[in-house]
Amino acid sequence: MKIAAIAREEIHSPCMVGKDLAILECVIGELTAAGHHATLYKANRLETDTLQECSSCDAIVHMLRGTEKLAFLETAAKCGATIINSTAAVKNCSRNRFTAILSESGIQQPSYQVAPTKEAPPTAGYPMWIKKNKGWSMHKDDVCYAADHTDAIAIFEQFRQRGIDEVHCCSHIEGDIIKFYGIGTDFFRWYYPNPENTKFSLERHNGATSNNAFETSRLRAETSAAAKALGLDIYGGDAIITEDGEIYIIDINDFPSFSAFREEAARAIAHLVTSQKRE
């Protein structure tokens, strides 16, 4: 098979450029070792000539998110290349989309409301999380913890000054944070993150891990259902496990770095890619 792997735009990879690139390089290694012709492309090198090369591929596995880059993939798809993840699935991972889709699918997540930053923040429901509503988290202040109304006023003002007109205000759920990862129907992993060694270190607001008991099979079923609703083949995210074993999905993303499971994830991604048929 002829396969293209396209790296994520650096602007969409805050604090993760090296790790995001590393998983694709590992996938390329697996594909090459299996006898496939695989080429890695950087997002800033996608031009007309590159489009012709990628369009002739059997499959394109990518980490792109920007509107212009997704349009590049949509053009390649029209030429018959299979795109993993699909551009529709990537677009569904914008916070305003995935929260609505999970709600429609009956998948448990924290209660939330969308609020314009030009107005006053909610007066009740603290502590809460205030997040950029559209798109992905690209800046450490795209997701903020508000202990009280005074915090929220300052956070709303900060978002206004950054030109963000709409935010997602959701309840804070007490419990253990876990990171989960999935690839197709065969690969599923999870772990407790170190709050001091994550992208923005926001996990510290949930305190020390209590190892709350829960059913792993239910976690897998819930996260797989969320991925299916969004159309994702390669995904990762965050969930909260409460003291009574309830599971709340608080974030889900297209194609994480898989840094805790890179080698085995690369093998699973390579298998997923090579199982595709050119349309």
MARPA-362057 format. One line per 10 residues: number of its first residue (from 1); their letters; for each residue x, y, z of C-alpha. Coordinates in pm, 1 decimal. Example, Ala and Ser with C-alpha at 12.3 -4.5 7.8 and 13.67 -1.06 7.14 Angstrom:
REM residues 2
1 = AS = 1230.0,-450.0,780.0  1367.0,-106.0,714.0
***
This chain:
REM residues 279
1 = MKIAAIAREE = 0.0,0.0,0.0  95.8,361.7,-54.6  27.5,563.5,259.3  71.8,927.1,360.7  108.9,1032.3,724.5  53.9,1402.9,791.4  171.2,1571.3,1112.1  -38.9,1813.8,1314.0  -2.4,2189.6,1272.6  219.9,2320.6,1552.8
11 = IHSPCMVGKD = -43.1,2576.8,1654.4  -277.8,2286.2,1726.2  -12.7,2098.2,1923.3  55.8,2312.5,2232.4  336.9,2166.1,2444.5  307.9,1842.8,2243.3  485.0,1901.0,1909.6  755.9,1641.4,1969.9  522.9,1378.6,2115.2  264.4,1423.0,1837.7
21 = LAILECVIGE = 533.6,1384.8,1573.2  683.1,1082.3,1750.4  368.5,869.1,1722.4  347.0,931.9,1346.5  714.3,848.2,1301.8  656.0,525.6,1491.1  356.4,442.9,1269.2  570.9,508.0,960.5  829.6,266.7,1099.4  567.9,-6.2,1147.6
31 = LTAAGHHATL = 425.5,43.2,798.0  767.9,43.2,633.5  874.6,-268.3,821.1  561.9,-441.6,691.6  661.7,-360.2,333.0  435.0,-63.4,267.8  542.6,265.1,106.8  479.4,527.9,374.7  577.0,895.9,365.8  562.4,1152.7,644.2
41 = YKANRLETDT = 452.8,1509.2,558.5  462.8,1820.2,775.5  148.4,2032.0,784.8  331.7,2344.9,666.0  452.4,2163.7,354.2  110.4,2078.7,212.3  104.7,2233.7,-134.2  -39.9,2153.5,-477.8  231.9,1899.8,-557.9  180.2,1735.2,-220.8
51 = LQECSSCDAI = -194.1,1711.5,-284.7  -128.4,1517.1,-603.3  102.2,1279.5,-415.1  -139.9,1229.2,-126.4  -442.5,1189.4,-352.7  -274.3,891.8,-519.5  -229.6,716.4,-183.9  -446.3,429.0,-68.4  -481.0,589.0,275.0  -390.1,908.5,458.7
61 = VHMLRGTEKL = -346.3,892.1,835.2  -324.2,1242.1,977.5  -337.5,1469.0,1280.9  -462.5,1785.1,1105.7  -726.1,2019.3,1250.8  -717.8,2356.5,1075.6  -995.3,2443.6,829.6  -758.5,2492.7,534.9  -574.6,2165.2,602.0  -897.5,1967.9,639.6
71 = AFLETAAKCG = -1009.8,2106.6,302.8  -684.4,1964.1,158.7  -786.3,1621.5,290.8  -1139.9,1652.4,157.5  -996.8,1710.0,-188.9  -775.4,1401.4,-151.9  -1076.9,1198.5,-38.9  -1262.3,1290.2,-358.3  -976.7,1127.0,-548.2  -1034.1,800.9,-360.8
81 = ATIINSTAAV = -789.9,813.8,-68.6  -922.6,683.5,263.6  -880.4,948.0,535.6  -816.4,843.1,898.2  -967.8,1011.5,1101.6  -1231.8,1142.9,861.8  -1252.3,1519.9,833.8  -1611.2,1508.1,963.9  -1494.0,1324.0,1277.3  -1215.1,1578.2,1336.9
91 = KNCSRNRFTA = -1463.5,1865.1,1308.6  -1688.8,1687.7,1557.3  -1413.9,1715.4,1821.3  -1460.5,2091.3,1849.1  -1596.6,2133.0,2204.3  -1928.9,2282.4,2097.3  -1988.0,1984.7,1868.6  -1870.9,1694.0,2080.3  -2061.0,1803.1,2391.3  -2383.9,1832.9,2190.4
101 = ILSESGIQQP = -2326.8,1495.6,2019.1  -2253.8,1319.4,2348.9  -2568.9,1471.1,2499.3  -2776.9,1349.7,2204.4  -2621.2,1003.2,2239.0  -2698.7,976.9,2611.3  -2331.9,958.9,2713.4  -2270.7,1094.5,3062.0  -2073.4,1417.6,3088.8  -2077.8,1706.4,3338.6
111 = SYQVAPTKEA = -2378.2,1937.8,3317.6  -2297.3,2253.7,3124.2  -2425.3,2572.8,2972.2  -2291.8,2790.1,2691.9  -2253.3,3157.7,2776.1  -2151.1,3469.3,2581.7  -1847.2,3638.7,2735.4  -2005.3,3983.5,2686.2  -2252.3,3895.9,2961.2  -2197.4,3817.7,3330.0
121 = PPTAGYPMWI = -2094.7,3462.0,3423.0  -2330.3,3226.4,3608.0  -2390.9,3320.2,3970.5  -2416.7,2964.7,4101.8  -2272.2,2616.5,4048.0  -1916.1,2671.1,4172.7  -1657.5,2541.7,4146.6  -1688.4,2514.8,3769.2  -1477.3,2491.6,3456.9  -1488.5,2765.1,3194.8
131 = KKNKGWSMHK = -1361.6,2662.0,2853.1  -1335.5,2799.5,2502.5  -1647.7,2664.3,2337.1  -1544.0,2642.1,1973.2  -1245.2,2446.7,1848.6  -971.4,2269.6,2045.2  -762.2,2378.0,2342.0  -459.2,2555.0,2192.8  -356.9,2777.6,2484.6  -318.2,2713.9,2857.2
141 = DDVCYAADHT = -599.3,2962.5,2927.1  -850.9,2792.8,2695.7  -957.5,2584.4,2996.7  -988.0,2760.3,3333.0  -1095.5,2654.4,3682.0  -1323.4,2899.8,3863.3  -1351.2,2843.3,4238.3  -1616.5,3111.7,4272.8  -1804.7,3390.4,4096.2  -1516.6,3635.4,4144.6
151 = DAIAIFEQFR = -1283.0,3397.5,3958.3  -1540.6,3359.3,3682.1  -1571.7,3735.4,3629.4  -1195.7,3761.1,3576.5  -1193.3,3456.9,3346.0  -1477.5,3596.0,3132.3  -1285.2,3922.0,3097.7  -971.5,3733.1,2996.8  -1162.1,3546.4,2725.6  -1315.3,3873.2,2598.6
161 = QRGIDEVHCC = -972.1,4031.0,2572.3  -854.3,3731.6,2367.4  -1144.3,3777.9,2125.8  -1335.9,3467.5,2238.5  -1705.3,3549.0,2244.9  -1852.1,3222.7,2375.0  -1754.1,2986.7,2655.2  -1856.8,2647.7,2786.6  -1931.2,2652.3,3162.1  -1948.3,2305.3,3314.0
171 = SHIEGDIIKF = -1975.0,2165.2,3663.6  -1667.0,2036.5,3844.9  -1695.2,1664.2,3919.5  -1504.1,1531.5,4218.8  -1319.8,1208.5,4151.7  -1021.2,1044.9,3986.6  -908.0,1169.3,3646.2  -808.9,904.4,3394.5  -670.1,927.0,3043.2  -818.6,686.0,2789.4
181 = YGIGTDFFRW = -710.4,586.9,2437.7  -871.9,385.3,2161.3  -788.3,266.2,1809.5  -1060.3,94.3,1608.6  -1233.8,-183.5,1800.3  -926.1,-372.4,1922.5  -705.0,-125.5,2110.3  -807.7,33.0,2440.8  -585.7,162.3,2720.9  -623.0,391.3,3021.7
191 = YYPNPENTKF = -411.2,523.8,3307.4  -402.3,775.7,3592.4  -204.6,1084.4,3483.0  59.2,1259.1,3688.4  -93.3,1606.6,3750.5  250.7,1765.2,3726.7  332.4,1608.0,3390.6  32.4,1683.4,3168.8  -19.8,1940.9,2896.4  -149.2,2222.2,3120.1
201 = SLERHNGATS = -136.8,2054.9,3467.5  -506.9,2124.9,3528.9  -560.6,1777.7,3676.9  -427.1,1905.8,4009.0  -769.3,2055.8,4085.6  -902.1,1703.2,4141.5  -637.3,1625.9,4399.8  -465.6,1294.9,4464.5  -595.3,980.8,4296.4  -817.4,776.0,4528.0
211 = NNAFETSRLR = -835.2,466.5,4304.2  -1214.1,474.2,4301.8  -1348.3,136.1,4195.2  -1513.9,113.6,3853.2  -1586.1,-137.0,3577.4  -1318.9,-121.6,3306.1  -1559.9,-285.8,3062.9  -1808.5,-3.6,3119.0  -1538.5,259.9,3069.0  -1443.3,95.3,2741.2
221 = AETSAAAKAL = -1805.9,73.6,2632.5  -1875.8,438.3,2719.0  -1566.8,576.6,2548.8  -1614.4,354.2,2244.1  -1974.6,472.6,2215.6  -1855.7,833.4,2233.7  -1595.4,773.6,1962.4  -1850.9,599.3,1742.1  -2098.0,886.6,1784.3  -1826.8,1129.7,1674.6
231 = GLDIYGGDAI = -1704.0,905.9,1390.8  -1352.6,861.6,1532.1  -1124.6,567.2,1453.7  -827.2,699.1,1654.8  -907.0,888.1,1973.8  -820.9,974.1,2330.3  -963.6,1178.4,2611.8  -1024.2,1236.0,2979.7  -1284.6,1096.7,3214.6  -1371.5,1133.5,3581.9
241 = ITEDGEIYII = -1441.9,831.2,3801.4  -1648.1,933.8,4104.1  -1638.1,776.3,4447.9  -1941.8,562.4,4362.3  -1791.7,444.6,4030.6  -1982.2,674.9,3796.8  -1802.8,767.5,3473.3  -1812.4,1117.8,3324.4  -1639.6,1194.4,2995.7  -1495.5,1545.4,3018.6
251 = DINDFPSFSA = -1290.7,1561.4,2698.4  -1234.6,1362.4,2380.5  -991.0,1430.9,2099.5  -892.6,1306.3,1757.4  -554.1,1132.9,1743.3  -366.8,1195.2,2070.9  7.7,1139.3,2106.0  -25.7,798.0,2279.3  304.9,876.3,2451.2  239.1,631.2,2737.3
261 = FREEAARAIA = 171.4,347.9,2488.9  348.5,469.5,2175.4  493.6,147.7,2034.0  186.9,-71.6,2079.0  -41.0,211.3,1963.8  170.4,253.0,1649.6  125.9,-115.6,1569.9  -250.7,-87.9,1615.7  -269.4,226.8,1399.8  -60.9,63.5,1126.7
271 = HLVTSQKRE = -296.8,-235.4,1131.0  -601.0,-6.6,1114.7  -455.2,184.6,819.2  -357.7,-123.8,619.4  -702.5,-275.9,666.6  -856.4,6.6,461.9  -958.1,-32.0,98.9  -914.2,246.9,-153.0  -1252.4,368.6,-276.6
***
